[in-house]
């Protein structure tokens, strides 16, 4: 009897999808399997699997993941078609059960397209990430750079091999927590207090768990009728409760006159709902810290594998800045080689290889194809950055391709979309980019970098997850390039 029911359900499922595919003019795509669709074609790193499929099926192809129709974009032209010409139609987000549990879909990145999201976008555009406020926050980046330089100087004197990621991550987290919560969790300002050290350790563990849960396969998203089997949902509930409890504790500890500007501004725009505030805090903490530190680590790794470009960058910085001080905000626009290196790092190693998924709540006609209602749209910026029809020698690290080029990262040039484009582009682009520019330039100017052993001992593989981390943290030996007095010019007098 059970076999008969199962056979009936499978037959009905296949028939339904066969009939629906016949009624639509869909883009090309591979043949799927009953029930699971094309899940078997996705490997450990889905952006690479999808890149390989695009070579066979073209810049727009379709898949079915369980019950969800998915359309994959892998060229600048198709990215422009969806993210510019049909921007509003695809400004929605598909269901993500883990995110729904952790953030209740109230964050900037994942809230549904509508009035609440528009309030958040206006808040970011007119208050949080204005040019004036980004410039003010740049002082915090410089302050944290001074702290990091001191740590690296001490490691150099002790002859230590430096694990780069923890240092970059601590800097980025301190920048964002100081901006958002007036709290410092890492470095000398925090290490003297055991309670803060423990809080920082718990904080990082919670962030890691949320990133892991967000990247995990949630059966509810693709097979809603099997939601009772969803183990990820249970993990998401635990992770979300921990993080929300942590953030609420931070908010409850604020005393009159010490409330961060971010909190006051947010409350004035979207009200005093604690859930909304926690979701936005969590979103900005994750997006503003992990991506910046990841790109900087990739850039340093590429430069260590291509020391000629490291020398070129250091010579350029020295010609602009000299040897008596570190790099300031006003120097950045004069550093063409540095900015070319950063763009090339974004091209080869976008921090979010598959942009946060888009969706349309209504059926659409795009590029002559039918896109059904509630379809998921994936923009594979990893594939776009390695497309031989767009870039010469696309697998090679060649920053010269951006010297003299007008291609930028603001979302107007669809060959390079590390921050996305259109309504759902990253609102913190200016602050994130400034973070990478200042940190990388000062690390190159302040120190000589070399591998502790053979370059072959530092693999350039990617870890599986939402953020495109290096699979193995970068390790290096460093020596100061400047007199010690130069590093103290980074410190602010407040």
SULSULHU-V734089 format. One record per residue. N is the residue number from 1. RES is the residue in three letters. OMEGA is omega as a letter, one per 30 degrees, with the letter a starting at -180 (none if undefined). D_LAST is the distance of its C-alpha to the last C-alpha in Angstrom with 2 decimals. Layout:
((N:RES:OMEGA:D_LAST) (N:RES:OMEGA:D_LAST))
This chain:
((1:UNK:l:76.81) (2:UNK:l:73.13) (3:UNK:a:73.80) (4:UNK:l:75.39) (5:UNK:a:72.41) (6:UNK:l:69.99) (7:UNK:l:72.18) (8:UNK:a:72.33) (9:UNK:a:68.54) (10:UNK:l:67.99) (11:UNK:l:70.69) (12:UNK:a:69.32) (13:UNK:l:65.79) (14:UNK:a:67.07) (15:UNK:l:69.30) (16:UNK:a:66.53) (17:UNK:l:64.18) (18:UNK:l:67.08) (19:UNK:a:68.12) (20:UNK:l:64.60) (21:UNK:l:64.05) (22:UNK:a:67.36) (23:UNK:l:66.37) (24:UNK:l:63.13) (25:UNK:a:62.68) (26:UNK:l:60.02) (27:UNK:l:58.37) (28:UNK:l:59.88) (29:UNK:a:58.99) (30:UNK:l:60.45) (31:UNK:a:63.03) (32:UNK:l:61.59) (33:UNK:l:62.98) (34:UNK:l:64.19) (35:UNK:a:61.59) (36:UNK:a:58.71) (37:UNK:a:58.84) (38:UNK:a:56.86) (39:UNK:a:54.68) (40:UNK:a:56.71) (41:UNK:a:55.40) (42:UNK:l:51.74) (43:UNK:a:50.71) (44:UNK:l:47.78) (45:UNK:a:45.54) (46:UNK:a:46.72) (47:UNK:l:45.06) (48:UNK:l:47.17) (49:UNK:a:50.30) (50:UNK:l:49.82) (51:UNK:l:49.27) (52:UNK:l:52.62) (53:UNK:a:54.32) (54:UNK:l:53.07) (55:UNK:a:54.91) (56:UNK:a:58.11) (57:UNK:l:57.66) (58:UNK:a:55.52) (59:UNK:l:52.20) (60:UNK:l:52.88) (61:UNK:a:54.78) (62:UNK:l:55.26) (63:UNK:l:55.36) (64:UNK:l:56.09) (65:UNK:a:54.04) (66:UNK:l:56.09) (67:UNK:a:56.61) (68:UNK:l:53.70) (69:UNK:a:54.39) (70:UNK:l:51.68) (71:UNK:a:51.29) (72:UNK:a:49.46) (73:UNK:a:48.07) (74:UNK:l:47.81) (75:UNK:l:47.78) (76:UNK:a:45.60) (77:UNK:l:48.46) (78:UNK:l:48.84) (79:UNK:l:45.09) (80:UNK:a:45.09) (81:UNK:a:48.16) (82:UNK:a:46.59) (83:UNK:l:42.89) (84:UNK:a:43.48) (85:UNK:l:47.09) (86:UNK:a:47.22) (87:UNK:a:43.56) (88:UNK:a:44.10) (89:UNK:a:47.15) (90:UNK:l:45.25) (91:UNK:a:41.96) (92:UNK:l:43.04) (93:UNK:l:42.41) (94:UNK:l:45.24) (95:UNK:l:45.51) (96:UNK:a:43.41) (97:UNK:a:44.41) (98:UNK:l:41.65) (99:UNK:l:38.91) (100:UNK:a:40.79) (101:UNK:a:40.72) (102:UNK:a:37.10) (103:UNK:a:35.47) (104:UNK:l:38.43) (105:UNK:l:38.00) (106:UNK:a:35.28) (107:UNK:l:32.60) (108:UNK:a:31.83) (109:UNK:a:33.67) (110:UNK:l:36.73) (111:UNK:l:37.41) (112:UNK:l:40.67) (113:UNK:a:40.69) (114:UNK:a:41.01) (115:UNK:a:39.37) (116:UNK:l:36.84) (117:UNK:l:35.78) (118:UNK:l:35.54) (119:UNK:l:33.14) (120:UNK:a:30.91) (121:UNK:l:31.19) (122:UNK:l:30.35) (123:UNK:a:27.31) (124:UNK:a:26.05) (125:UNK:a:27.07) (126:UNK:a:25.84) (127:UNK:a:22.73) (128:UNK:a:21.36) (129:UNK:l:21.96) (130:UNK:l:21.89) (131:UNK:a:20.83) (132:UNK:a:17.90) (133:UNK:l:16.68) (134:UNK:l:17.42) (135:UNK:l:15.34) (136:UNK:a:12.31) (137:UNK:l:13.22) (138:UNK:l:13.65) (139:UNK:l:9.96) (140:UNK:l:10.73) (141:UNK:a:13.85) (142:UNK:l:12.35) (143:UNK:l:10.21) (144:UNK:l:13.56) (145:UNK:l:15.48) (146:UNK:l:13.92) (147:UNK:a:15.01) (148:UNK:l:18.37) (149:UNK:l:18.92) (150:UNK:l:18.74) (151:UNK:a:21.25) (152:UNK:l:23.48) (153:UNK:l:23.50) (154:UNK:l:24.67) (155:UNK:l:27.24) (156:UNK:a:28.48) (157:UNK:a:29.06) (158:UNK:l:30.91) (159:UNK:a:33.05) (160:UNK:l:32.27) (161:UNK:a:33.18) (162:UNK:l:30.19) (163:UNK:a:30.76) (164:UNK:a:28.52) (165:UNK:a:28.51) (166:UNK:l:26.86) (167:UNK:l:23.85) (168:UNK:a:23.59) (169:UNK:l:24.25) (170:UNK:l:21.58) (171:UNK:a:18.96) (172:UNK:l:20.33) (173:UNK:l:20.62) (174:UNK:l:17.06) (175:UNK:a:15.96) (176:UNK:l:18.44) (177:UNK:l:18.03) (178:UNK:l:14.29) (179:UNK:a:15.25) (180:UNK:a:18.38) (181:UNK:a:17.98) (182:UNK:a:14.42) (183:UNK:l:16.10) (184:UNK:a:15.81) (185:UNK:a:19.31) (186:UNK:l:19.47) (187:UNK:a:18.25) (188:UNK:a:17.22) (189:UNK:a:14.91) (190:UNK:a:18.09) (191:UNK:a:20.99) (192:UNK:a:21.14) (193:UNK:a:22.24) (194:UNK:a:25.77) (195:UNK:l:25.68) (196:UNK:l:22.74) (197:UNK:l:24.49) (198:UNK:l:27.66) (199:UNK:l:26.07) (200:UNK:l:24.61) (201:UNK:l:28.07) (202:UNK:a:29.76) (203:UNK:l:27.40) (204:UNK:l:28.28) (205:UNK:l:31.94) (206:UNK:l:31.95) (207:UNK:a:30.50) (208:UNK:a:33.14) (209:UNK:l:35.87) (210:UNK:l:35.05) (211:UNK:a:35.07) (212:UNK:l:38.35) (213:UNK:a:39.91) (214:UNK:a:38.94) (215:UNK:a:40.72) (216:UNK:l:43.74) (217:UNK:l:47.04) (218:UNK:a:47.47) (219:UNK:a:51.18) (220:UNK:a:50.66) (221:UNK:a:49.18) (222:UNK:l:52.36) (223:UNK:a:55.06) (224:UNK:a:54.28) (225:UNK:l:57.62) (226:UNK:a:56.53) (227:UNK:l:53.29) (228:UNK:l:54.71) (229:UNK:a:54.41) (230:UNK:l:50.70) (231:UNK:l:48.98) (232:UNK:l:45.71) (233:UNK:l:45.52) (234:UNK:l:45.58) (235:UNK:l:42.80) (236:UNK:l:40.73) (237:UNK:l:41.26) (238:UNK:a:40.05) (239:UNK:a:36.98) (240:UNK:l:36.12) (241:UNK:l:36.58) (242:UNK:a:34.29) (243:UNK:l:31.46) (244:UNK:l:31.89) (245:UNK:l:31.98) (246:UNK:a:28.75) (247:UNK:l:26.94) (248:UNK:l:28.55) (249:UNK:l:27.41) (250:UNK:a:23.77) (251:UNK:a:24.35) (252:UNK:a:26.27) (253:UNK:a:23.57) (254:UNK:l:21.19) (255:UNK:l:21.05) (256:UNK:a:21.10) (257:UNK:a:17.80) (258:UNK:l:16.22) (259:UNK:a:18.28) (260:UNK:l:16.59) (261:UNK:a:17.04) (262:UNK:a:19.50) (263:UNK:a:21.71) (264:UNK:a:21.92) (265:UNK:a:22.71) (266:UNK:l:25.23) (267:UNK:a:26.96) (268:UNK:a:27.39) (269:UNK:a:29.14) (270:UNK:l:31.24) (271:UNK:a:31.51) (272:UNK:a:30.68) (273:UNK:a:32.87) (274:UNK:l:31.26) (275:UNK:l:33.29) (276:UNK:a:32.05) (277:UNK:l:28.39) (278:UNK:a:28.96) (279:UNK:l:30.89) (280:UNK:l:28.27) (281:UNK:a:25.52) (282:UNK:a:27.89) (283:UNK:a:28.80) (284:UNK:l:25.32) (285:UNK:a:24.34) (286:UNK:a:27.54) (287:UNK:a:27.56) (288:UNK:a:23.94) (289:UNK:a:23.78) (290:UNK:a:27.29) (291:UNK:a:28.27) (292:UNK:a:25.36) (293:UNK:a:25.68) (294:UNK:a:29.46) (295:UNK:a:29.62) (296:UNK:l:27.42) (297:UNK:l:29.74) (298:UNK:a:32.80) (299:UNK:l:31.59) (300:UNK:l:31.00) (301:UNK:l:34.39) (302:UNK:a:36.14) (303:UNK:l:34.69) (304:UNK:l:35.84) (305:UNK:l:39.25) (306:UNK:a:39.10) (307:UNK:l:37.62) (308:UNK:l:38.79) (309:UNK:l:36.26) (310:UNK:l:33.49) (311:UNK:l:34.47) (312:UNK:a:34.62) (313:UNK:a:31.11) (314:UNK:l:29.75) (315:UNK:l:31.74) (316:UNK:a:30.50) (317:UNK:a:26.81) (318:UNK:l:27.46) (319:UNK:a:29.32) (320:UNK:a:26.43) (321:UNK:a:23.43) (322:UNK:a:25.16) (323:UNK:a:24.66) (324:UNK:l:21.73) (325:UNK:l:18.86) (326:UNK:a:18.41) (327:UNK:l:19.11) (328:UNK:a:16.82) (329:UNK:a:17.51) (330:UNK:a:19.61) (331:UNK:a:21.84) (332:UNK:a:23.13) (333:UNK:a:25.85) (334:UNK:a:27.35) (335:UNK:a:27.93) (336:UNK:a:31.31) (337:UNK:l:32.41) (338:UNK:a:29.30) (339:UNK:l:29.65) (340:UNK:l:33.37) (341:UNK:a:32.78) (342:UNK:l:30.58) (343:UNK:l:33.25) (344:UNK:l:35.95) (345:UNK:l:34.20) (346:UNK:a:33.99) (347:UNK:a:37.67) (348:UNK:a:38.91) (349:UNK:l:36.62) (350:UNK:a:35.49) (351:UNK:l:33.27) (352:UNK:a:35.59) (353:UNK:l:38.97) (354:UNK:a:40.77) (355:UNK:l:38.66) (356:UNK:a:38.37) (357:UNK:l:41.99) (358:UNK:l:43.15) (359:UNK:l:46.21) (360:UNK:a:48.48) (361:UNK:l:50.08) (362:UNK:l:53.03) (363:UNK:a:55.37) (364:UNK:l:54.44) (365:UNK:a:56.18) (366:UNK:l:54.02) (367:UNK:l:55.34) (368:UNK:a:58.85) (369:UNK:l:58.24) (370:UNK:l:58.29) (371:UNK:a:55.17) (372:UNK:l:56.25) (373:UNK:l:54.49) (374:UNK:l:51.67) (375:UNK:l:51.47) (376:UNK:l:48.38) (377:UNK:l:46.96) (378:UNK:l:45.27) (379:UNK:a:43.64) (380:UNK:a:43.75) (381:UNK:l:41.04) (382:UNK:l:41.78) (383:UNK:l:45.35) (384:UNK:a:44.36) (385:UNK:a:42.16) (386:UNK:a:45.14) (387:UNK:a:47.89) (388:UNK:l:50.13) (389:UNK:a:51.19) (390:UNK:a:47.64) (391:UNK:l:46.30) (392:UNK:a:48.24) (393:UNK:a:48.10) (394:UNK:a:45.95) (395:UNK:a:45.58) (396:UNK:l:44.27) (397:UNK:a:40.65) (398:UNK:a:40.89) (399:UNK:a:37.65) (400:UNK:a:39.74) (401:UNK:a:41.05) (402:UNK:l:37.77) (403:UNK:a:37.47) (404:UNK:a:38.70) (405:UNK:l:38.92) (406:UNK:a:37.63) (407:UNK:a:37.53) (408:UNK:a:34.18) (409:UNK:a:32.84) (410:UNK:l:32.31) (411:UNK:l:35.66) (412:UNK:l:37.73) (413:UNK:a:39.32) (414:UNK:l:41.29) (415:UNK:a:41.77) (416:UNK:a:38.16) (417:UNK:a:36.87) (418:UNK:a:34.20) (419:UNK:a:32.49) (420:UNK:a:35.82) (421:UNK:l:37.00) (422:UNK:a:37.87) (423:UNK:a:37.03) (424:UNK:l:36.19) (425:UNK:a:33.94) (426:UNK:a:30.53) (427:UNK:a:28.14) (428:UNK:a:25.08) (429:UNK:a:26.47) (430:UNK:l:23.72) (431:UNK:l:20.91) (432:UNK:l:23.29) (433:UNK:l:24.40) (434:UNK:l:20.98) (435:UNK:a:20.18) (436:UNK:a:23.45) (437:UNK:a:23.09) (438:UNK:a:19.74) (439:UNK:a:20.66) (440:UNK:a:24.22) (441:UNK:a:23.56) (442:UNK:l:21.10) (443:UNK:l:23.47) (444:UNK:a:26.33) (445:UNK:a:24.71) (446:UNK:a:23.34) (447:UNK:l:26.47) (448:UNK:a:30.22) (449:UNK:l:31.64) (450:UNK:l:35.16) (451:UNK:l:37.23) (452:UNK:l:38.14) (453:UNK:l:41.74) (454:UNK:l:43.73) (455:UNK:a:42.10) (456:UNK:l:44.94) (457:UNK:l:43.46) (458:UNK:a:40.49) (459:UNK:a:42.11) (460:UNK:l:40.60) (461:UNK:a:42.00) (462:UNK:l:40.32) (463:UNK:l:39.85) (464:UNK:l:41.32) (465:UNK:l:38.94) (466:UNK:a:37.12) (467:UNK:a:34.51) (468:UNK:l:36.02) (469:UNK:l:34.78) (470:UNK:a:36.26) (471:UNK:l:39.01) (472:UNK:a:37.92) (473:UNK:a:34.34) (474:UNK:l:33.71) (475:UNK:a:33.87) (476:UNK:l:33.14) (477:UNK:a:32.87) (478:UNK:l:29.99) (479:UNK:a:29.49) (480:UNK:l:26.60) (481:UNK:a:27.34) (482:UNK:l:24.84) (483:UNK:a:23.95) (484:UNK:a:21.42) (485:UNK:a:19.04) (486:UNK:a:18.81) (487:UNK:a:17.25) (488:UNK:l:14.18) (489:UNK:l:13.30) (490:UNK:a:12.38) (491:UNK:a:9.38) (492:UNK:l:5.97) (493:UNK:a:3.77) (494:UNK:none:0.00))
